[in-house]
């Protein structure tokens, strides 16, 4: 339930009812970085 | 500035500041004042972290950087996601476990008072100067281009920030959310207008080809070169260490995630920052690349700093400057014709001809760069303290010159919001460090919460006035910003080394840590003075040399026993 304390829609005190699976989250951040580097490289090559 | 622009600008600023003042009322204890009662949730933490790093100069200067040098600056941020993951694993649980107010408070528990004093002092000196420049830098650019009084602009921004920051960390973090959203909305509008302002026969794909062929979409460069400021390797290695130091050891960022209600909330705030920051910087740089394309079909001024330009034409260099402007205009016409010829060849599927024309246009681009350099030299001769780096003026000149009524006000509001958000975090962190690491630790250790909150408010006003004062004394903004950036990078690696020792090496004590930091700092000084190594690598040198030196020095000292602060592992 949102209590609006953060001034951000959807921000709630109970927003994390369970312990997140941290290794998956860390992996997601690093995977996104790898994908971005690949996309940026493709972007660089496509228009050079 | 038209009346509707003033309405949008003043309306936005009054709303933001009123909201911050309202959110900051009724703070009676230090936890509530400095750490928002440790109640904030991850969305606010993430946006507050991003708003702290994204100052007005980010929004003014980054598009200009892409205009002048292409998008390779995005590689500066490649280490950020890696740093966020490492800090979420290592630093967040330790800081939360100790319930510290500042990062330097942790160091006393781990080493002793000497290390705390050294690191807190370095922070106060460096942040005190750089916070003043986060106010002054946009103030001088806005006032020069709009003809405003620089002193009134500088003092005005400073007072608005003090009004928000004196309400405490909760007010700062909550207003960050709105400030960042306004700033990003302004950039989205700018990108839309830049693309729609292109000639009707130039499509977005054509624009991308023009930018790419002129070297403005060079986002990734895998070549390894220690002297190149931005490439993949300096971003991944040097950038990771710089971001570890900035987000893990600089109180202006540490304070943002110490406000998290739990370790989970703080970690998620950092990780979301790690996921959003790189695409966000790419987007801001892409705006600059599109501004570059716009000025391939619409004649740009020879020099974007209009105040410096107006000054040189009143001096004995006026004739020479007029000749350079003629050369610039002729080069522009030749370039524009070349661009159209290149696109026509591409549309006709004649790749060889397109390549040949692109080579010719790039040569014209080099000629124009030489003309620009000659103009900057003339301006420097006419006015030795003029800002001869006009990169920071490109984006705002584009906004003022080509945006419709009302949107100019929105973009200025976005820039002011960014200035206030970064400055508020700086003041907030300076206050925390002054109160917790100096006042309560060494001056009045028996001060109660009420005294500390009162002192915090007074110190917020004090640091705000210092920031305004730094701006008032700064007369040569271009070189000063560079000096402060280099000054910050100069110390970050060494400070990170101290925190690495604290987190991972429990046998290292106070004396070895401080001695190692001194050796690391000397190594950075030698590197900066006697080599051409790009400044991102200084972070690697300071950290590695500092850690190795401290470990060696510790072998010659009595064992360090019984640290009261936790560490990650005990090798």
Contacts between the chains, C-beta under 8 A, distances in Angstrom:
chain1	res1	chain2	res2	distance
A	5	B	39	7.0
A	5	B	41	7.4
A	6	B	40	6.4
A	6	B	41	5.0
A	6	B	43	6.0
A	6	B	44	4.2
A	6	B	174	7.3
A	6	B	177	7.5
A	7	B	44	7.1
A	7	B	174	5.1
A	7	B	177	5.7
A	7	B	178	7.5
A	8	B	41	7.5
A	8	B	43	4.2
A	8	B	44	5.8
A	8	B	47	7.4
A	8	B	177	6.0
A	10	B	43	7.3
A	11	B	41	4.6
A	11	B	42	7.9
A	11	B	43	4.8
A	11	B	44	6.6
A	12	B	41	7.1
A	13	B	41	7.1
A	13	B	261	7.2
A	15	B	41	6.0
A	15	B	42	7.2
A	16	B	42	8.0
A	16	B	262	7.5
A	16	B	264	5.0
A	16	B	265	7.1
A	16	B	268	7.4
A	19	B	264	7.1
A	20	B	264	6.5
A	20	B	268	7.3
A	22	B	88	7.7
A	22	B	89	7.9
A	22	B	267	7.4
A	25	B	268	7.9
A	25	B	271	5.8
A	26	B	85	4.7
A	26	B	88	7.2
A	26	B	89	7.2
A	26	B	271	7.5
A	28	B	275	7.6
A	29	B	81	5.0
A	29	B	84	6.5
A	29	B	85	5.5
A	29	B	271	5.5
A	29	B	274	4.7
A	29	B	275	5.7
A	30	B	81	6.5
A	30	B	82	7.0
A	30	B	85	6.4
A	32	B	81	7.0
A	32	B	275	5.6
A	33	B	78	7.0
A	33	B	81	4.4
A	33	B	82	7.1
A	33	B	274	7.9
A	33	B	278	6.9
A	36	B	278	5.6
A	36	B	279	6.8
A	36	B	282	7.8
A	37	B	78	6.9
A	37	B	220	6.4
A	37	B	232	7.5
A	40	B	74	6.8
A	40	B	219	4.0
A	40	B	220	4.6
A	40	B	282	7.1
A	41	B	219	7.5
A	41	B	220	4.3
A	41	B	222	7.7
A	43	B	217	6.3
A	43	B	219	5.8
A	44	B	212	7.9
A	44	B	217	6.0
A	44	B	218	5.7
A	44	B	219	5.0
A	44	B	220	5.1
A	44	B	221	7.9
A	46	B	212	7.3
A	47	B	208	5.1
A	47	B	209	5.9
A	47	B	211	6.7
A	47	B	212	2.5
A	47	B	213	7.3
A	47	B	217	4.8
A	48	B	212	5.3
A	48	B	213	7.3
A	48	B	215	7.7
A	48	B	217	7.1
A	48	B	218	7.3
